[in-house]
Amino acid sequence: MEHTENENLAIGPLFMSTFVLTGIVITSFFVLTGLKESTERKLLQAFQEKRPQAALENDASQAARLNEYATIDKEAGQYQIPVDKAMDLVIEEREAK
């Protein structure tokens, strides 16, 4: 009987240390997850602050390309025309069929 009580006493500190280590691991997980999310939020905010200017420049560039005439390949007969004109031509072509 005495031997059994000594074994039970050894389990108590083992249980307690396992409990404490589990708590440390769980706490570390939540702290690291919070740091990761904080970093992601900061990066997203920085991106969004810079994006409007880049988006405006891109929109202006795309608008210019959509509204200009250009020669793509003269030998192949490929030309760029404004998108509105191209849509009108497609509608006319389909109505003619």
MIROTOR-301240 format. One line per 3 residues: number of its first residue (from 1); their letters; for each residue x negated, y negated, z of C-alpha. Coordinates in steps of 0.25 Angstrom, whole numbers, plus 2048, in hexadecimal, padded with zeros to 3 digits. Layout:
BEGIN
NUM) a) X:Y:Z; ...
//
This chain:
BEGIN
1) meh) 800:800:800; 7F5:7F6:803; 7EE:7F9:7F6
4) ten) 7FC:7F5:7EF; 7FC:7E8:7F6; 7EE:7E4:7F2
7) enl) 7F2:7E7:7E3; 7FE:7DE:7E4; 7F6:7D3:7EA
10) aig) 7ED:7D3:7DE; 7F9:7D2:7D4; 7FD:7C4:7DB
13) plf) 7F1:7BC:7D6; 7F1:7C3:7C9; 7FF:7BF:7C7
16) mst) 7FD:7B1:7CB; 7F1:7AF:7C2; 7F9:7B5:7B6
19) fvl) 804:7AB:7BA; 7FB:79F:7BA; 7F4:7A3:7AD
22) tgi) 801:7A5:7A6; 805:797:7AB; 7F8:791:7A6
25) vit) 7FA:797:798; 808:793:797; 805:785:79C
28) sff) 7F9:784:792; 802:788:787; 80C:77D:789
31) vlt) 801:773:78B; 7FA:777:77E; 807:777:777
34) glk) 80A:769:77C; 7FC:764:777; 7FE:76A:76A
37) est) 80C:764:768; 807:757:76D; 7FB:757:762
40) erk) 805:75B:757; 80E:750:75B; 803:746:75A
43) llq) 7FE:74B:74D; 80C:74A:747; 80E:73C:74C
46) afq) 801:738:746; 805:73F:739; 812:738:739
49) ekr) 80C:72A:73C; 803:72C:730; 80D:733:727
52) pqa) 816:727:723; 80B:71F:71C; 806:72C:715
55) ale) 815:72F:711; 817:721:70C; 80B:722:703
58) nda) 80F:730:6FE; 81D:72B:6FB; 818:71F:6F3
61) sqa) 80F:728:6EB; 81A:732:6E8; 824:728:6E5
64) arl) 81A:722:6DB; 817:72F:6D4; 826:732:6D3
67) ney) 829:725:6CC; 81D:724:6C2; 81A:729:6B4
70) ati) 80D:730:6B1; 807:73A:6A7; 804:747:6AD
73) dke) 7FF:74F:6A1; 801:748:693; 7FD:754:68B
76) agq) 808:75D:692; 812:751:692; 813:750:6A1
79) yqi) 817:743:6A6; 81B:73E:6B4; 828:735:6B4
82) pvd) 82F:72F:6C0; 837:739:6C8; 845:732:6C5
85) kam) 842:732:6B6; 83F:741:6B7; 84C:744:6BE
88) dlv) 854:73C:6B4; 84D:744:6A9; 850:751:6AF
91) iee) 85F:74D:6B1; 860:749:6A3; 859:756:69E
94) rea) 863:75E:6A6; 86F:757:6A2; 86B:758:693
97) k) 86B:768:695
//
